[in-house]
């Protein structure tokens, strides 16, 4: 009697693991694409020691705006393929935006004896990123509403 239950348990667990493999793969692929984009932005617009980290700031703000548009489109307009959201939303945009670099930039500013700039950067990034996602989502909804009228 124990053997059939064990077989059933293994069989029922297998599809869950195999079902997640494509999701994990597209998140990893998208994350690589997004991180490469962020790295390119950092090379294109390097931060001077003690200077305001504009590349990271704008990367996070633009990434949040794109997230706002993307989420409205895939949740309110059309049913996307099941792997699009993990690939683009979690992978590409998750790899492109960066909380870790943001935190390191704040620490570098503090270490460079620029606590005011660090505090300004902390507040400006948070405020701008949240505003960007909200404005992008609201703007997308308005554009879509006008197109339907």
Beta strands, then each sheet from edge to edge (+ up, - down):
end
